[in-house]
Amino acid sequence: MNVLLTGASGFLGRNITQILTARGHLVRPISRRQGIDMCRLLAPADWQPHLAGIDAVINAAGIIGESRRQRFDALHRRAPIALFQACERAGIRRVVQISALGADETAVSPYHLSKRAADTALRQLDLDGIVLRPALIYGRGGTSAAMFMRLASLPLIPVLEGGDQKIQPVHVSDVVDIVARAVCPVSPPIPMKLPMKSPLDIAGPQTLAFTDWLQALRAAQGLPPGRFVHLPRHLAMGMFYLARPFHPMASPDNLRMLSQGMCADSRDAEGFLGRALLHPQTRLQFEDASILQGQP
């Protein structure tokens, strides 16, 4: 298949490209690294030249924090909606939208609300669209994974309040395998049908407290158990506000998302794959989706 992939130069996009290519598909990348800025493709007509000869589309573009040139509304909402509308006009039926866990009716942050708007628009179009909502993705080369690795390596680790926020980290290989199967279902087909009109949450099979996750990241780096300093919410928020101009991930909204936890039932994702999701292991911190190569 010929697959158009947005966000192709990002952590998830690079892994998707690797696996789709290994499985015999041709990927047409869309990213600023290829000289294409999605924030300028805000009308269906802007996407038409990129869709010639395309069989399926994956939208993996996303940012966790805004910058002057990259805004949630343009990158997460306006450009994807224009892309989905262009697909409908061009007769490209299979579209995979990679959203985020929490982009549901409880969403309050600009990040989640912008993702949810595109998710809703896709489901309302006459397309074989599927919305995937991953939890915290880890693996070699991930920006957020590297940030948590650095945080875990500190001699005294700051955490929000008690650090007992619940997360279900999911390995990048599991997410990519689901994306690949959504684009081109395996043969023979898996028992579970594609959830075309319902989002599929992708969360790891093990629920961890945030402090336990950080301890696991320390162990992966060969470090002894760490010590934590518990920051009150108002102090942590203040620190994030001060750091925001220097690092896009230092957003108070990201802190709020962490405090809400990032959990979901993993059984639907496992049913979709037809296998169990990977449990967090030390070696997986340093693996990417290449561990899937050779698998159908």
Backbone bond lengths (Angstrom), bond angles and torsions (degrees), N, CA, C in turn:
res aa  C-N    CA-C-N  psi(-1)  N-CA   C-N-CA  omega(-1)  CA-C   N-CA-C  phi
1 M - - - 1.461 - - 1.523 110.18 -
2 N 1.324 115.34 151.12 1.454 121.64 171.89 1.527 107.99 -96.74
3 V 1.339 116.14 117.58 1.462 121.72 -171.96 1.519 109.93 -118.38
4 L 1.324 116.46 125.04 1.455 121.08 171.96 1.521 108.35 -86.98
5 L 1.321 117.13 127.43 1.460 122.36 -175.70 1.515 109.41 -124.97
6 T 1.325 117.10 115.36 1.463 120.75 173.80 1.531 109.16 -88.34
7 G 1.333 115.42 154.73 1.461 119.10 -176.26 1.514 111.52 68.28
8 A 1.320 116.67 30.56 1.465 121.43 -171.06 1.525 113.45 -67.12
9 S 1.325 118.13 -23.60 1.464 120.06 -177.91 1.524 113.26 -92.28
10 G 1.335 117.34 -2.30 1.454 120.98 178.89 1.521 112.18 -80.36
11 F 1.320 115.59 175.81 1.467 121.84 -178.77 1.521 111.23 -54.58
12 L 1.323 116.56 -53.20 1.462 119.99 -178.48 1.523 110.75 -70.19
13 G 1.324 117.23 -41.41 1.452 120.47 -179.26 1.515 113.35 -61.04
14 R 1.333 116.83 -41.57 1.469 120.09 178.69 1.520 111.07 -61.76
15 N 1.321 116.55 -41.49 1.469 120.68 179.76 1.515 111.90 -69.26
16 I 1.332 117.20 -38.50 1.463 120.23 176.86 1.522 110.35 -62.80
17 T 1.334 116.08 -44.33 1.464 120.54 178.89 1.524 111.15 -58.63
18 Q 1.319 115.32 -44.19 1.467 120.64 -178.10 1.523 111.44 -59.21
19 I 1.317 116.55 -46.20 1.461 120.15 -175.39 1.525 111.84 -76.68
20 L 1.320 117.54 -41.90 1.464 118.80 178.56 1.525 110.83 -62.37
21 T 1.322 116.59 -40.95 1.463 120.21 178.95 1.525 110.77 -64.21
22 A 1.345 116.06 -42.30 1.468 119.89 179.30 1.526 111.74 -63.44
23 R 1.327 116.26 -26.03 1.465 120.37 -179.14 1.526 112.52 -94.11
24 G 1.332 116.44 10.42 1.454 120.09 171.67 1.506 116.38 94.19
25 H 1.334 118.06 8.05 1.456 121.00 179.00 1.527 110.07 -92.27
26 L 1.318 115.94 157.32 1.457 121.85 177.03 1.524 107.91 -105.86
27 V 1.337 116.61 123.24 1.458 122.02 -176.72 1.522 110.07 -103.76
28 R 1.321 115.91 127.53 1.460 121.24 173.24 1.535 107.36 -102.61
29 P 1.338 118.20 107.81 1.463 120.99 -172.74 1.525 113.18 -81.56
30 I 1.322 114.76 142.49 1.463 122.61 173.40 1.526 107.35 -125.41
31 S 1.319 116.96 114.85 1.466 121.30 175.96 1.515 108.45 -167.63
32 R 1.312 116.03 166.84 1.466 119.58 178.15 1.521 110.89 -64.61
33 R 1.327 117.42 -27.31 1.462 119.97 177.23 1.522 111.16 -64.59
34 Q 1.337 116.34 -29.63 1.466 120.63 175.20 1.530 111.66 -87.86
35 G 1.321 116.49 6.97 1.455 120.55 179.15 1.511 114.34 82.53
36 I 1.348 117.04 17.36 1.471 120.97 -178.91 1.527 108.59 -121.40
37 D 1.315 116.70 114.00 1.463 122.28 -179.02 1.524 108.51 -96.50
38 M 1.334 116.90 111.23 1.460 120.74 -179.15 1.516 112.61 -59.00
39 C 1.314 117.22 -29.04 1.461 120.47 -178.25 1.528 111.97 -65.60
40 R 1.328 116.85 -9.13 1.464 121.38 176.23 1.529 112.02 -102.43
41 L 1.327 116.68 -2.75 1.469 120.88 -178.89 1.527 108.24 -106.35
42 L 1.312 115.88 75.33 1.462 120.89 -170.24 1.522 113.87 -107.93
43 A 1.336 116.87 4.24 1.460 121.34 176.92 1.520 108.61 -130.00
44 P 1.341 118.29 149.50 1.466 119.79 179.99 1.526 113.37 -53.42
45 A 1.324 117.36 -36.93 1.463 120.37 -179.03 1.523 111.76 -63.93
46 D 1.344 117.23 -27.59 1.469 120.51 178.91 1.525 111.72 -66.06
47 W 1.332 116.21 -26.65 1.462 120.71 -176.35 1.526 112.97 -90.13
48 Q 1.319 118.36 -19.34 1.460 121.05 -173.20 1.525 113.76 -53.66
49 P 1.348 120.13 -45.17 1.474 118.71 -179.49 1.526 113.71 -62.19
50 H 1.333 117.09 -24.78 1.463 120.45 -177.88 1.527 112.72 -85.26
51 L 1.319 117.18 -10.02 1.465 120.71 -173.61 1.521 113.79 -100.00
52 A 1.316 117.06 -1.89 1.467 119.64 -179.21 1.527 110.71 -62.14
53 G 1.335 117.11 125.60 1.457 121.89 178.08 1.512 114.67 76.74
54 I 1.323 118.41 9.94 1.465 121.98 -177.08 1.530 110.47 -90.86
55 D 1.345 115.94 138.11 1.465 121.96 179.25 1.530 112.79 -99.59
56 A 1.335 116.67 -29.50 1.466 121.10 -177.20 1.521 109.11 -152.21
57 V 1.327 115.42 157.34 1.468 121.62 -177.45 1.522 109.74 -130.04
58 I 1.330 115.10 136.43 1.474 121.83 173.13 1.517 107.96 -121.88
59 N 1.319 116.63 124.82 1.465 120.64 174.73 1.524 108.90 -101.18
60 A 1.333 115.65 101.04 1.468 121.34 178.42 1.517 111.35 -111.12
61 A 1.329 117.35 15.57 1.459 120.75 -179.21 1.520 109.78 -76.66
62 G 1.316 115.57 139.15 1.458 118.65 177.89 1.511 111.87 -178.39
63 I 1.322 114.67 153.53 1.459 122.31 175.06 1.519 107.78 -130.17
64 I 1.323 116.45 148.99 1.464 120.93 177.96 1.516 111.36 -95.32
65 G 1.338 116.12 -17.14 1.460 121.28 177.60 1.516 109.46 -145.67
66 E 1.324 117.08 146.05 1.450 121.67 -177.07 1.530 111.90 -81.95
67 S 1.309 114.87 152.15 1.458 122.29 170.54 1.524 107.30 -129.78
68 R 1.307 117.18 -179.61 1.460 119.79 -178.04 1.525 111.54 -62.08
69 R 1.334 117.17 -35.92 1.460 121.34 -176.88 1.517 113.41 -94.42
70 Q 1.317 118.10 -21.53 1.461 121.83 -176.42 1.523 109.40 -117.60
71 R 1.328 115.91 111.55 1.459 122.12 -177.56 1.523 109.98 -117.74
72 F 1.331 115.35 145.42 1.462 119.96 -179.31 1.525 112.15 -55.53
73 D 1.326 117.15 -46.17 1.459 120.46 -172.67 1.523 111.68 -61.81
74 A 1.318 117.35 -40.83 1.458 120.34 -178.97 1.523 111.62 -75.80
75 L 1.340 117.03 -47.25 1.465 121.08 -172.34 1.517 112.94 -79.38
76 H 1.319 117.34 -36.63 1.471 120.68 -176.03 1.526 113.21 -93.59
77 R 1.338 117.17 -27.92 1.471 119.18 -173.97 1.527 112.69 -112.60
78 R 1.323 117.53 -65.01 1.464 120.64 -169.41 1.535 112.44 -65.76
79 A 1.338 117.32 -48.54 1.466 119.52 -178.32 1.536 112.08 -65.49
80 P 1.345 119.95 -47.08 1.462 118.84 177.77 1.526 113.93 -61.22
81 I 1.338 117.17 -40.74 1.461 119.18 179.60 1.529 110.27 -62.29
82 A 1.345 116.25 -41.81 1.467 119.60 176.36 1.530 110.72 -61.57
83 L 1.323 116.80 -39.64 1.467 121.18 178.21 1.521 110.74 -63.58
84 F 1.326 117.42 -45.94 1.469 120.26 -179.12 1.534 110.69 -62.91
85 Q 1.325 116.87 -40.86 1.460 120.35 178.62 1.533 110.78 -64.72
86 A 1.331 116.04 -38.19 1.466 120.13 177.56 1.524 110.70 -65.01
87 C 1.326 117.28 -38.32 1.466 121.05 176.95 1.525 111.00 -61.70
88 E 1.323 116.22 -43.23 1.458 119.69 179.38 1.531 110.44 -61.04
89 R 1.324 116.99 -42.59 1.460 120.95 -179.42 1.524 111.52 -68.39
90 A 1.342 116.66 -33.00 1.460 121.11 -176.89 1.523 112.65 -86.88
91 G 1.323 117.65 -5.16 1.452 121.20 -179.83 1.516 114.21 77.52
92 I 1.334 116.85 21.94 1.470 121.46 176.62 1.526 106.63 -92.21
93 R 1.307 117.03 105.46 1.463 120.00 -168.64 1.523 113.53 -85.71
94 R 1.333 117.76 -36.24 1.461 118.04 -172.83 1.530 110.45 -88.38
95 V 1.330 114.92 115.03 1.461 121.84 -178.17 1.528 108.69 -132.40
96 V 1.321 116.36 128.66 1.468 122.40 178.51 1.516 108.37 -112.66
97 Q 1.313 115.52 120.06 1.461 122.47 178.81 1.526 108.87 -105.77
98 I 1.343 116.97 118.36 1.462 120.89 178.18 1.525 107.96 -94.25
99 S 1.305 114.56 106.54 1.455 122.35 -177.26 1.524 109.06 -99.63
100 A 1.307 118.67 -137.32 1.461 121.76 -179.13 1.520 109.92 -155.07
101 L 1.316 115.81 145.27 1.459 120.49 175.33 1.528 108.69 -59.37
102 G 1.307 116.42 130.85 1.459 120.88 -178.01 1.517 113.18 103.27
103 A 1.352 117.05 -8.59 1.468 120.16 177.74 1.530 108.64 -85.23
104 D 1.330 114.86 64.30 1.462 121.13 -176.03 1.517 109.13 -130.92
105 E 1.327 117.00 -158.96 1.463 120.69 -176.82 1.525 112.86 -67.88
106 T 1.327 118.23 -13.12 1.466 121.45 177.96 1.525 112.17 -91.64
107 A 1.333 118.47 -1.93 1.459 122.58 -174.17 1.524 111.69 -61.38
108 V 1.337 115.69 137.15 1.464 121.11 176.99 1.530 112.16 -133.07
109 S 1.323 117.73 -23.65 1.463 120.30 -177.20 1.522 110.14 -80.04
110 P 1.338 118.29 150.25 1.473 120.54 175.76 1.525 112.29 -56.15
111 Y 1.334 117.14 -34.36 1.464 121.27 177.87 1.526 110.41 -59.77
112 H 1.326 116.51 -54.80 1.460 120.41 -176.91 1.525 112.10 -69.13
113 L 1.329 117.00 -38.96 1.461 119.99 -178.64 1.524 111.66 -64.37
114 S 1.340 116.89 -38.92 1.462 119.85 179.35 1.523 110.69 -68.48
115 K 1.335 117.44 -39.15 1.458 120.67 175.73 1.532 110.86 -63.52
116 R 1.314 115.56 -44.85 1.461 120.23 -177.74 1.531 111.37 -62.39
117 A 1.326 117.46 -36.83 1.462 120.75 -179.52 1.525 110.70 -61.59
118 A 1.330 117.25 -42.94 1.464 120.63 178.28 1.528 110.76 -68.63
119 D 1.339 116.96 -39.40 1.466 120.84 178.17 1.527 110.22 -57.37
120 T 1.322 115.15 -48.04 1.464 120.70 -178.14 1.519 110.98 -62.99
121 A 1.331 116.64 -42.64 1.471 120.56 -179.64 1.522 110.80 -61.52
122 L 1.331 117.94 -41.39 1.464 120.83 -179.87 1.526 110.73 -63.00
123 R 1.318 116.99 -44.07 1.460 120.30 -177.35 1.523 112.36 -66.73
124 Q 1.335 117.23 -21.53 1.465 120.76 -178.88 1.526 113.08 -86.60
125 L 1.330 117.33 -10.46 1.457 121.03 -179.27 1.534 111.11 -90.30
126 D 1.317 115.39 160.96 1.472 120.82 179.72 1.527 108.01 -84.94
127 L 1.331 115.21 72.52 1.460 122.83 -178.77 1.516 109.57 -136.91
128 D 1.330 116.10 157.67 1.461 120.97 170.42 1.526 106.97 -86.15
129 G 1.320 114.71 67.75 1.462 120.32 -175.64 1.507 111.71 -93.43
130 I 1.309 115.51 145.89 1.459 121.05 176.37 1.519 108.31 -133.05
131 V 1.325 116.16 133.25 1.464 123.03 179.68 1.525 108.37 -105.48
132 L 1.318 115.94 122.10 1.460 122.19 178.06 1.519 109.12 -108.25
133 R 1.334 116.82 132.41 1.468 120.66 -177.57 1.525 109.92 -122.24
134 P 1.341 117.28 88.59 1.465 119.89 -179.14 1.525 112.43 -74.77
135 A 1.328 114.72 152.99 1.461 122.07 170.88 1.537 107.95 -84.37
136 L 1.317 117.22 -155.48 1.461 122.31 178.31 1.530 109.31 -64.28
137 I 1.338 116.77 117.42 1.464 121.77 -177.94 1.525 109.12 -96.01
138 Y 1.326 116.15 132.13 1.457 119.47 178.02 1.520 109.93 -125.91
139 G 1.322 115.81 164.40 1.459 122.24 -179.56 1.511 110.20 144.58
140 R 1.302 116.50 172.59 1.468 121.88 -175.59 1.528 111.13 -63.45
141 G 1.334 115.06 128.05 1.454 120.39 174.66 1.505 115.84 93.84
142 G 1.332 118.45 -1.00 1.455 120.80 -179.54 1.519 112.34 -79.19
143 T 1.319 117.41 136.32 1.465 121.28 -179.23 1.518 111.78 -64.55
144 S 1.338 116.79 -49.18 1.462 119.38 -179.90 1.522 110.54 -67.89
145 A 1.353 116.50 -36.91 1.468 119.57 178.28 1.527 110.52 -61.95
146 A 1.337 116.95 -41.37 1.461 120.70 178.54 1.514 111.07 -65.82
147 M 1.343 116.65 -37.79 1.464 120.08 178.81 1.523 111.06 -63.87
148 F 1.346 116.81 -43.32 1.463 119.57 179.04 1.531 110.95 -68.24
149 M 1.326 117.27 -33.07 1.467 120.68 175.02 1.531 110.27 -60.63
150 R 1.329 116.58 -46.15 1.467 120.60 179.16 1.527 110.78 -64.00
151 L 1.322 115.98 -41.73 1.465 119.62 178.74 1.525 110.34 -61.28
152 A 1.333 116.26 -44.43 1.465 120.42 -177.96 1.517 112.57 -65.83
153 S 1.326 117.93 -24.29 1.464 120.98 -176.53 1.524 113.44 -82.04
154 L 1.333 117.69 -7.38 1.467 120.53 -177.87 1.532 110.23 -66.68
155 P 1.334 117.15 147.94 1.473 119.15 178.32 1.531 112.15 -66.62
156 L 1.336 116.82 -29.74 1.461 121.87 175.63 1.528 106.08 -132.52
157 I 1.334 116.64 116.12 1.466 121.19 -168.52 1.535 110.21 -99.64
158 P 1.335 116.96 118.55 1.470 118.71 177.13 1.524 111.19 -78.17
159 V 1.342 116.78 132.74 1.461 121.60 176.58 1.517 108.94 -134.23
160 L 1.323 115.27 153.79 1.456 121.12 -179.70 1.518 110.39 -72.74
161 E 1.329 115.43 122.45 1.462 122.37 178.77 1.533 109.97 50.65
162 G 1.310 119.55 -120.47 1.466 120.15 -177.28 1.514 113.88 -86.38
163 G 1.331 117.72 -5.39 1.461 120.45 -177.67 1.512 113.09 68.66
164 D 1.334 117.06 21.57 1.465 120.34 -176.03 1.535 112.91 -99.37
165 Q 1.334 116.36 17.07 1.463 119.60 177.26 1.536 109.54 -60.89
166 K 1.329 116.31 139.74 1.460 120.86 -174.39 1.532 110.88 -92.53
167 I 1.314 116.22 132.81 1.459 122.12 177.39 1.524 109.33 -135.55
168 Q 1.333 114.99 157.38 1.471 121.81 175.55 1.522 108.40 -130.31
169 P 1.325 117.95 80.29 1.471 120.35 -177.56 1.528 110.90 -59.76
170 V 1.328 115.40 139.91 1.456 120.94 179.33 1.528 108.15 -122.98
171 H 1.341 116.02 134.95 1.457 118.85 -176.66 1.521 110.60 -74.88
172 V 1.326 115.08 146.14 1.459 121.05 -176.50 1.523 111.71 -58.32
173 S 1.314 118.25 -31.51 1.469 119.93 -179.66 1.525 111.43 -65.72
174 D 1.333 117.67 -35.63 1.462 119.95 177.36 1.528 110.66 -67.27
175 V 1.330 116.25 -43.15 1.467 119.79 179.85 1.527 110.08 -62.77
176 V 1.327 116.76 -45.59 1.464 120.75 -178.43 1.526 111.10 -65.05
177 D 1.314 117.88 -38.27 1.464 120.77 178.47 1.525 110.34 -62.43
178 I 1.324 116.63 -40.60 1.467 120.16 177.61 1.521 110.60 -65.52
179 V 1.335 117.25 -42.72 1.462 120.96 178.09 1.523 110.60 -60.08
180 A 1.340 116.34 -46.42 1.465 120.50 -178.24 1.523 111.36 -62.80
181 R 1.323 117.13 -39.15 1.467 120.29 -179.19 1.522 111.22 -74.28
182 A 1.337 116.68 -28.32 1.466 119.94 175.71 1.520 110.67 -69.24
183 V 1.327 116.68 -35.26 1.461 121.01 178.71 1.516 110.81 -72.48
184 C 1.319 116.32 -45.47 1.461 121.16 -176.87 1.521 108.72 -137.84
185 P 1.333 118.68 92.02 1.465 121.51 -177.62 1.522 111.50 -54.60
186 V 1.339 114.98 145.44 1.457 120.68 -178.09 1.524 110.37 -71.90
187 S 1.300 115.17 161.37 1.465 121.90 176.40 1.532 108.25 -126.99
188 P 1.351 118.10 125.57 1.452 126.70 2.26 1.532 111.88 -69.51
189 P 1.332 117.40 156.73 1.467 119.57 -175.48 1.521 112.11 -64.79
190 I 1.313 115.34 149.86 1.458 120.94 176.84 1.528 108.96 -73.48
191 P 1.338 117.91 158.28 1.462 119.23 -175.52 1.521 113.87 -61.17
192 M 1.350 117.96 -36.61 1.456 120.14 -175.68 1.520 110.31 -83.17
193 K 1.324 117.47 133.65 1.449 121.32 178.25 1.526 110.45 -74.52
194 L 1.332 115.71 157.22 1.454 120.15 175.50 1.522 109.87 -61.99
195 P 1.347 118.19 128.76 1.466 120.58 -179.61 1.520 110.56 -80.98
196 M 1.337 117.37 69.41 1.447 121.73 -168.87 1.524 113.73 -59.54
197 K 1.308 118.45 -35.88 1.458 119.92 -176.04 1.525 112.82 -108.16
198 S 1.311 117.28 -1.58 1.464 120.51 178.72 1.521 109.37 -119.66
199 P 1.333 118.19 134.21 1.472 120.03 178.27 1.525 111.10 -62.27
200 L 1.322 115.65 148.09 1.459 121.61 176.53 1.524 108.06 -110.27
201 D 1.317 116.48 111.64 1.461 120.97 176.59 1.525 109.44 -76.47
202 I 1.335 115.81 138.56 1.469 121.35 -179.36 1.525 108.21 -123.28
203 A 1.314 116.45 95.76 1.459 121.96 179.28 1.518 108.94 -124.12
204 G 1.315 116.71 145.61 1.447 121.36 -179.04 1.521 112.85 -61.23
205 P 1.335 117.96 161.90 1.461 121.45 -174.70 1.520 114.42 -79.25
206 Q 1.339 117.85 -6.01 1.461 120.74 -176.69 1.527 110.25 -122.25
207 T 1.327 116.07 128.43 1.460 121.53 177.99 1.523 109.34 -93.13
208 L 1.330 115.71 127.81 1.463 122.09 -177.37 1.516 110.56 -126.19
209 A 1.331 116.31 146.59 1.458 120.07 165.90 1.525 107.84 -71.12
210 F 1.327 116.86 148.98 1.461 120.43 -177.28 1.522 111.44 -57.26
211 T 1.336 117.45 -38.11 1.465 119.80 178.90 1.530 111.16 -65.90
212 D 1.331 117.45 -35.80 1.470 119.98 177.78 1.534 110.54 -66.13
213 W 1.333 116.10 -37.50 1.456 120.03 177.52 1.536 110.57 -63.75
214 L 1.336 116.29 -42.66 1.458 119.78 178.85 1.533 111.24 -65.29
215 Q 1.310 117.09 -36.60 1.467 119.48 176.56 1.524 110.45 -65.41
216 A 1.327 116.95 -37.98 1.466 120.15 177.39 1.532 110.60 -64.48
217 L 1.326 116.76 -37.12 1.464 120.42 178.08 1.524 111.08 -68.67
218 R 1.327 117.05 -33.66 1.467 119.95 175.13 1.534 109.88 -65.56
219 A 1.310 115.74 -44.83 1.464 119.41 -179.68 1.528 110.77 -61.24
220 A 1.346 116.53 -37.56 1.462 120.24 179.01 1.522 111.72 -63.29
221 Q 1.333 116.26 -25.12 1.470 120.82 179.46 1.528 112.33 -95.85
222 G 1.333 116.22 7.67 1.457 120.47 179.28 1.508 113.98 74.62
223 L 1.331 116.73 23.56 1.460 121.52 -178.07 1.527 110.48 -101.09
224 P 1.314 117.85 151.30 1.474 120.71 176.98 1.525 110.06 -72.61
225 P 1.326 117.47 167.61 1.466 119.62 178.19 1.525 111.43 -52.77
226 G 1.335 115.25 140.67 1.464 120.51 -175.40 1.514 112.80 -94.69
227 R 1.308 114.50 169.39 1.464 122.59 175.96 1.522 108.25 -109.72
228 F 1.327 115.41 144.00 1.457 120.82 -175.81 1.519 110.91 -114.58
229 V 1.337 114.45 146.78 1.451 120.92 168.85 1.530 106.65 -114.48
230 H 1.318 116.45 124.49 1.458 121.46 -174.44 1.520 109.77 -90.87
231 L 1.329 115.77 118.31 1.454 121.77 -177.04 1.523 110.41 -96.60
232 P 1.332 117.93 130.05 1.468 119.45 172.54 1.528 110.00 -61.09
233 R 1.311 115.96 154.02 1.464 120.13 -175.82 1.525 112.10 -56.81
234 H 1.344 117.84 -45.06 1.465 119.75 -175.81 1.529 111.26 -65.12
235 L 1.328 116.63 -34.26 1.463 119.54 178.99 1.528 110.76 -71.59
236 A 1.339 116.51 -42.90 1.464 120.27 178.97 1.527 110.78 -63.09
237 M 1.330 116.99 -41.25 1.462 120.35 178.45 1.517 110.87 -62.08
238 G 1.321 115.83 -43.20 1.457 120.02 179.26 1.520 111.96 -61.46
239 M 1.328 116.93 -40.91 1.466 120.76 178.99 1.522 110.99 -64.56
240 F 1.339 116.65 -38.98 1.467 120.09 179.72 1.525 110.85 -68.44
241 Y 1.330 117.16 -37.98 1.462 119.37 177.71 1.527 110.56 -61.93
242 L 1.329 116.82 -40.68 1.465 120.92 -179.56 1.526 111.65 -68.82
243 A 1.350 116.68 -35.22 1.465 120.27 -176.67 1.519 112.91 -85.18
244 R 1.321 117.66 -13.39 1.464 121.31 -173.44 1.536 113.79 -55.57
245 P 1.351 120.03 -41.87 1.473 118.77 -179.73 1.528 113.38 -65.12
246 F 1.335 117.34 -17.59 1.463 120.57 -174.10 1.531 113.19 -101.56
247 H 1.345 116.88 -19.56 1.463 119.71 -179.39 1.523 108.56 -148.71
248 P 1.355 118.79 122.19 1.465 120.92 -176.18 1.522 113.97 -62.55
249 M 1.339 118.40 -24.41 1.462 119.93 -179.57 1.529 112.29 -79.48
250 A 1.358 116.04 -13.69 1.465 120.13 179.38 1.519 109.29 -82.62
251 S 1.312 115.51 62.58 1.462 121.90 -179.33 1.524 109.49 -107.79
252 P 1.321 117.86 135.18 1.471 119.12 175.49 1.523 112.68 -55.92
253 D 1.347 116.91 -31.73 1.461 119.59 178.02 1.522 111.49 -63.18
254 N 1.332 117.56 -36.82 1.460 120.26 177.48 1.514 110.93 -65.25
255 L 1.330 115.97 -35.99 1.459 120.23 177.26 1.532 110.06 -66.54
256 R 1.319 116.04 -39.94 1.464 119.67 177.78 1.528 110.80 -64.34
257 M 1.345 116.96 -40.39 1.467 120.14 178.78 1.519 111.12 -62.62
258 L 1.341 116.48 -40.43 1.459 119.89 177.94 1.520 110.78 -64.54
259 S 1.331 116.73 -41.02 1.463 119.92 -177.92 1.529 111.77 -65.09
260 Q 1.348 116.97 -26.96 1.463 120.44 178.68 1.525 112.11 -78.47
261 G 1.333 116.38 -14.66 1.456 120.25 -176.89 1.518 111.14 84.12
262 M 1.332 116.48 160.01 1.466 121.79 -178.78 1.518 108.50 -134.83
263 C 1.336 114.97 80.88 1.466 120.23 -174.13 1.520 110.99 -132.23
264 A 1.327 115.37 152.78 1.459 122.64 176.09 1.517 108.18 -162.11
265 D 1.317 116.05 165.43 1.460 121.52 176.54 1.527 108.31 -72.87
266 S 1.318 117.30 122.54 1.469 121.11 -176.96 1.528 113.02 -83.28
267 R 1.319 117.95 -6.25 1.468 119.79 -172.52 1.533 112.70 -68.68
268 D 1.341 117.75 -32.95 1.463 118.81 179.32 1.525 110.84 -66.23
269 A 1.341 116.52 -42.07 1.467 119.74 178.38 1.531 110.43 -64.35
270 E 1.323 116.21 -40.00 1.467 119.31 178.75 1.525 110.69 -66.92
271 G 1.329 116.75 -37.11 1.457 119.53 177.17 1.517 111.63 -66.06
272 F 1.315 116.12 -36.39 1.462 120.42 178.78 1.526 110.85 -65.89
273 L 1.349 115.91 -41.87 1.466 120.60 -179.89 1.529 112.59 -76.67
274 G 1.320 116.05 -28.08 1.455 119.03 -174.04 1.515 112.89 78.49
275 R 1.321 116.60 20.43 1.467 121.78 177.86 1.524 108.60 -156.94
276 A 1.334 115.38 169.65 1.463 120.55 178.04 1.532 110.23 -77.16
277 L 1.312 115.83 146.00 1.460 120.48 172.53 1.527 109.27 -75.52
278 L 1.313 115.95 157.24 1.457 121.11 -176.64 1.520 111.84 -74.57
279 H 1.322 116.20 132.84 1.458 120.82 172.39 1.528 109.24 -77.71
280 P 1.336 117.56 145.32 1.466 119.67 179.56 1.526 111.23 -56.24
281 Q 1.320 116.20 129.46 1.453 123.42 176.69 1.523 108.52 -136.67
282 T 1.325 116.03 153.26 1.455 119.95 -178.34 1.519 111.85 -55.72
283 R 1.320 117.35 -45.06 1.466 120.27 -175.49 1.519 111.86 -64.62
284 L 1.340 117.80 -29.10 1.458 120.73 -176.84 1.525 112.60 -69.10
285 Q 1.333 116.60 -21.14 1.462 118.84 176.92 1.523 110.88 -60.77
286 F 1.321 117.31 -25.66 1.464 122.27 -174.60 1.523 111.99 -112.28
287 E 1.348 116.54 17.23 1.458 121.96 179.09 1.524 109.58 -115.24
288 D 1.324 116.02 147.66 1.452 120.31 172.12 1.525 109.22 -114.07
289 A 1.330 117.36 -162.56 1.459 119.99 -175.28 1.514 113.62 -71.84
290 S 1.336 117.91 -3.84 1.468 120.21 179.21 1.524 111.84 -62.58
291 I 1.332 117.95 -17.49 1.466 119.31 177.82 1.533 111.03 -67.00
292 L 1.346 117.15 -12.21 1.469 121.30 178.29 1.518 112.28 -86.93
293 Q 1.311 117.57 -13.16 1.461 119.52 -173.97 1.528 110.56 -60.41
294 G 1.309 113.95 136.99 1.460 120.02 -176.08 1.516 112.18 95.76
295 Q 1.387 116.59 -11.04 1.442 119.57 177.53 1.529 108.85 -94.94
296 P 1.334 118.76 146.26 1.465 121.18 179.98 1.515 111.33 -72.00
